[in-house]
Each structure stands twice: as structure tokens, then as C-alpha cells.
Amino acid sequence: MPSEMPQPAFVLVRPQMGENIGAAARAMWNFGLDRMRVVAPRDGWPNPAAVAMASGAGRLLDEARLVEDVTEAVADCHYVLATTARVRGLTKPVLSPERAMQETAQRIVAGERVAVLFGPERSGLENEDVARANAIINVPVNPEFASLNLAQCVLLTAYEWRRAQGGIEAERMDMAKAVWAEQVEIEKLADHYEERLGQAGFFFPEAKAENMKVNLRNMWSRMPLTRADVQMFHGVLRQMVRWKERGD
């Protein structure tokens, strides 16, 4: 059974190769989407090549709705988006994938059903398909090579859907069992280096010494140090001092 999470339906219009349908299913499931509709696939349905390519996402193919035309595919939807890289000569809103999925998310929260149309590999959607859509999704690709593989377009759109759900962190730090150093630990590290560098005559000439110490403290404060980092820096300095004292 499809998941209960509200989401758009991805409609593959007259897809030509089973491998691309399978890859599209895999791309959808990568981002938690499992509402696939397939319009008049060229090589028939079910398609063994699609199943092989789908890998762990074969369930999407088993549960996909097979329909004869775009009209049937979007009949139960309130809002339809059509993906295309070409200028169509049609008066319609043209949205980036990011904006399109933000709009999709807002409409789904409001209780609407949304479909996204993806065209066949060779030529993309026909104008009569696009005419049934409320808006166009235009991917900002290289104008000299605007053709996107079907599964790539599905993947890109599915990723933007996931972003619209707030499910993607812009940045994170994997700590690998480490913990951040506390300020008191960094302060002691700075004291250690300042003391040893002073003994080594680093802060010269004396007129610039205070400013050099401030810059050194500022450097430590800018560094995102873990407790292990602090211990390592202490160890490096101790070993250098021991080496110097041995006279090697």
C-alpha cells in the first residue's frame, strides 16, 4: 500500500524505456514519494526492465496506476504542473523546481491533490499535454544542452519536494563520538601556547607583543575545536618542548 504521507503524484507520460521508469521509481522512493502514474508506456506494462532497474523501489511499480492518457491521469487533481525545458509559446506561470514544490506543499497542506507531469525521453511533453497543466516547471539547464533524462528530472523534482518539507538540513556536523571543547578548555590551551611561545621569544618586538597575543587568542576562538583537538594541540606543544629540552 502507498504511504499515508500527503504528497504529489508523479505522472510519467508515454515513457519509452522500462529502465527509465524503474530509475524514476527509485528516484522517487529516495525522497519518500510513492504515488506513480504511468501514461501509455511504449513497451507495455508491467515491464521487466523497469522492475530490474527499480531495485528496492519495485513496490512503486506494483502500485503504479496505469492510464491511457493525461486527461485520465490528472482527472482527480486540483493543480497540475508540467516539466519542460523548452519554450512552449503558452501563457502560463513558469516556476523553478524549488518554487514549484513550495507551491505544491502549500496546496497539499490545504487539502488539494497535485500532479507533476514528466514527458517521454526523446521529445518531452507535447503542447497538448502542457496545455492541461496549471503551471510549468522549468529547470535552469544549459540552453545548449537542455535535454534531461527522465529519471534525472524526477530526481531533481523529488529532491525539491523533500526540501519543501523541511526534511533536508542545509549543513550539519558529524561529530564521530567527539564533543565540542568548552571555553575554559580553549582558554587553558591559549594560556599554554602563550606561555611557551613567550619563553621561546615569539612575541617580538615587545611593542607588538600584546597585539600578537590578541591575534593568537582570536585564532583559537575562530577554530571549532573538539575536546580531542584541544588535547592534541597540548600534546604537540609538550612534545616539541621535550624535544627542545633533550637537545636533539
C-alpha positions in Angstrom: 0.0 0.0 0.0 1.2 3.6 -0.7 2.4 5.5 2.4 -0.1 7.8 4.1 2.0 10.9 3.8 0.3 13.5 1.6 2.3 14.1 -1.5 2.1 14.9 -5.2 1.5 12.2 -7.8 4.3 11.9 -10.4 2.9 11.2 -13.8 5.2 9.6 -16.4 3.7 10.5 -19.8 4.3 7.9 -22.6 7.7 6.8 -21.2 9.7 4.9 -23.7 12.2 2.7 -21.8 11.5 0.4 -18.9 14.9 1.2 -17.4 13.9 4.9 -17.2 10.6 4.1 -15.5 12.5 1.9 -12.9 15.1 4.6 -12.4 12.3 7.2 -11.9 10.7 4.9 -9.3 14.0 4.6 -7.5 14.5 8.4 -7.5 11.0 8.9 -6.1 11.5 6.5 -3.3 14.8 8.0 -2.4 12.9 11.1 -1.3 9.8 9.3 0.2 7.5 9.6 -2.8 5.4 6.6 -3.9 2.5 7.9 -6.0 3.4 7.0 -9.6 1.1 7.1 -12.5 2.1 5.8 -15.9 0.5 7.0 -19.1 0.6 4.7 -22.2 4.2 3.3 -21.8 5.7 2.4 -25.2 6.9 -1.0 -24.2 3.8 -2.2 -22.4 3.1 -2.8 -18.7 4.3 -4.4 -16.5 7.8 -4.0 -17.7 10.6 -6.4 -16.5 13.3 -3.9 -17.3 11.6 -1.3 -15.1 11.4 -3.8 -12.2 15.1 -4.7 -12.6 16.2 -1.0 -12.6 13.9 -0.1 -9.7 16.0 -2.2 -7.3 14.4 -1.7 -3.8 11.7 0.6 -5.2 9.8 -2.2 -7.1 6.7 -1.6 -4.8 6.1 1.7 -6.6 5.8 -0.1 -9.9 3.4 -2.7 -8.4 1.2 0.1 -7.1 1.5 2.5 -10.0 -1.7 3.5 -11.8 -1.6 2.7 -15.5 -3.8 5.0 -17.5 -4.4 5.7 -21.2 -3.9 9.5 -21.4 -3.0 12.6 -19.5 -6.7 13.6 -19.0 -7.3 10.4 -17.1 -4.1 10.7 -15.2 -4.9 14.1 -13.7 -8.7 13.8 -13.5 -8.8 13.8 -9.7 -6.3 16.6 -9.2 -6.8 20.2 -8.4 -3.5 21.5 -9.6 -1.2 20.2 -12.3 2.5 21.0 -13.1 4.2 20.2 -16.3 8.0 19.8 -16.5 9.7 21.1 -19.6 13.0 22.7 -20.7 11.6 24.2 -23.9 9.8 27.5 -24.6 6.2 26.5 -25.4 4.5 29.7 -26.6 1.8 29.2 -23.9 0.7 31.8 -21.4 1.3 30.1 -18.1 3.2 30.7 -14.9 6.7 29.3 -15.2 8.2 28.1 -11.9 11.6 26.9 -10.8 11.6 23.4 -9.3 12.1 24.9 -5.9 9.2 27.3 -6.2 7.0 24.7 -7.8 7.5 22.3 -4.9 6.9 25.0 -2.4 3.6 25.7 -4.1 2.8 22.0 -4.2 3.4 21.7 -0.5 1.2 24.6 0.3 -1.6 23.3 -1.8 -1.4 19.8 -0.4 -1.5 21.1 3.1 -4.7 22.9 2.1 -6.2 19.6 1.1 -5.6 19.8 -2.7 -4.3 16.9 -4.9 -1.4 17.8 -7.1 0.2 16.0 -10.1 3.5 16.6 -11.8 3.8 15.6 -15.5 7.1 14.2 -16.9 7.4 13.7 -20.6 8.8 10.9 -22.7 12.6 10.7 -23.1 13.0 11.6 -26.7 10.8 14.7 -27.1 9.4 15.6 -23.7 5.7 16.6 -23.2 3.6 17.7 -26.2 2.0 21.1 -26.1 -1.4 19.5 -25.7 -0.1 17.8 -22.5 1.3 21.1 -21.2 -2.0 22.9 -22.0 -3.7 20.7 -19.4 -1.3 22.0 -16.7 -1.8 25.0 -14.5 1.9 25.9 -14.4 5.2 24.9 -15.9 8.3 23.7 -14.1 11.3 24.9 -15.9 14.7 23.5 -14.9 17.6 26.1 -15.4 19.8 23.8 -17.5 22.4 24.6 -20.1 20.5 26.1 -23.0 22.9 24.4 -25.4 22.1 21.0 -23.9 18.6 21.3 -22.4 17.6 17.6 -22.5 17.3 16.0 -19.1 17.0 12.2 -18.7 13.5 11.3 -17.3 14.8 9.8 -14.1 17.1 12.8 -13.6 14.2 15.2 -13.9 12.2 13.1 -11.5 15.1 13.0 -9.0 15.6 16.8 -9.1 11.9 17.5 -8.6 11.6 14.9 -5.8 14.6 16.5 -4.1 13.0 19.9 -4.1 9.8 18.3 -2.7 11.8 16.9 0.2 13.4 20.3 0.7 9.9 21.9 0.8 9.0 19.5 3.6 11.9 20.8 5.7 13.5 17.3 5.6 16.9 18.4 4.4 19.5 20.1 6.6 21.4 22.8 4.9 24.5 21.9 6.9 25.4 19.7 9.8 28.5 18.5 11.6 29.0 14.8 12.1 30.8 14.6 15.5 32.0 10.9 15.2 31.7 10.5 19.0 33.6 13.7 19.6 32.3 16.6 21.9 32.9 20.3 21.5 35.5 21.8 23.8 34.3 24.1 26.5 35.5 27.7 26.6 37.6 27.0 29.8 39.5 24.3 27.9 40.2 26.6 24.9 41.3 29.3 27.4 43.8 26.9 29.0 45.1 25.9 25.6 45.6 29.6 24.7 47.4 30.1 28.0 49.6 27.1 27.4 50.7 28.3 23.9 51.1 31.9 25.0 53.4 30.8 27.9 55.5 28.5 25.8 55.7 30.9 22.9 56.7 33.7 25.3 59.5 31.5 26.6 60.7 30.9 23.0 60.8 34.6 22.3 58.0 34.5 19.8 56.3 37.7 20.9 58.9 40.1 19.4 59.3 43.0 19.2 57.9 43.9 22.6 55.9 46.8 21.2 53.8 44.3 19.1 53.6 41.6 21.7 50.2 42.4 23.1 48.6 42.7 19.6 50.2 39.4 18.7 48.7 37.7 21.8 45.3 39.1 20.9 45.5 37.8 17.4 46.6 34.4 18.7 43.6 34.3 21.1 41.3 35.4 18.3 42.6 32.5 16.2 41.8 29.9 18.9 38.3 31.4 19.2 37.6 31.1 15.5 38.5 27.4 15.4 35.7 24.9 16.0 37.7 22.7 18.4 36.6 19.4 19.9 38.0 18.2 23.3 40.2 15.8 21.4 41.6 18.6 19.3 42.5 20.6 22.4 44.2 17.6 23.9 46.1 17.0 20.7 47.3 20.6 20.5 48.5 20.4 24.1 50.4 17.2 23.3 52.0 18.7 20.2 53.4 21.6 22.2 54.6 19.4 25.1 56.4 17.1 22.7 58.1 20.0 21.0 59.2 21.4 24.3 60.6 17.9 25.4 62.4 17.6 22.0 64.0 21.0 22.5 65.0 20.2 26.1 66.7 17.0 25.0 68.8 19.0 22.7 68.1 16.6 19.7 
